[in-house]
Amino acid sequence: MSAHAGGYSADPRIRWIESLPWIVAIVAFFALPEYLSLGARILIYILYALSLDLIVGYAGIITLGHSAYFGLGAYVAGILAAKAGIGDPVVQLGAASVLLEIANKATTLTGGADGLSGVVVAPILGLFRFDIFGKTAYLYCLLVLLLGWWLVRKMIYSPFGTSLTGVRENSLRMHAIGAPVYWRLVLVYTLSATIAGAAGGLITQTNQFVGLNVLSFESAGELLVMLILGGVGRIYGAFVGPVVYLIAQDFLAKQFPEYWYFGIGTMLVLVVMFARGGILGILDGALVKLRGRP
């Protein structure tokens, strides 16, 4: 099965071009120190988007409730730090509407609509303290993203990943050949939820605050938009989409604070109309033309 058709390639070896996101991230750390807070947020949402792409792009499970796991991870990290006094980030390491209402009502635990403040995060491993410039947060998020990427990549470039693509393409045929379709979907969904929860924990640890927005359908919708922008079922679409979305959001919110959603919507419509494979689909088309292939 080709990488273009299903986001999967039979060759599990890491290609040189796959080092580009990590090179860009390291260069940004040194070249753009004033944007490290935004950079850490982008890295978190890349991890979050990876978790969603695993079930949407590879298993074919469409969901708008993924924010439940992101929010759960965010609140667990916040409550452990603010209420239980467990602030070590390593130790901290269906329905969204139900969890949202629970969080809204349990004001003594979650802070309700005002959010949960007083989150004090201890230095990582007792050595690396979160600084006001965002350097530790950025590197910490980059390391967790690297681990998440490695896990997701290893899964999709395996027989299990091939079976997920088969389930997405034709679940009846997979049943017919005796594949345990249900339990494979349960496994991939569990892993996806775990990664989303880790991303939620990161957002709390780096911001030292958590609000109800992490559990909202708006958060889940934004994530799906990011994935569509980058390219669903491509693994690196989860890298491209959040970068484009969050940088565009930051720029448009500063220039047009009342109408920035219109700019994001226009960008999404253009991608859906003219680039069904997302931004990576545009790049694929350009590469095909450059190579002169039909």
Secondary structure, DSSP 4 states (H G I P E B T S, - for coil): --HHHHS--S--SPPGGGGHHHHHHHHHHHH-GGGHHHHHHHHHHHHHHHHHHIIIIIS----S-THHHHHHHHHHHHHHHHTS----HHHH---HHHHHHHHHH-HHHH-GGG-B----PPPBTTTBPPPTTSHHHHHHHHHHHHHHHHHHHHHHTSHHHHHHHHHHH-HHHHHHTT--HHHHHHHHHHHHHHHHHHHHHHHHHHHT-B-GGGGSHHHHHHHHHHHHHH-TTSSTHHHHHHHHHHHHHHHHHHH-TTTHHHHHHHHHHHHHHH-TTHHHHHHHHHHHHHHT--
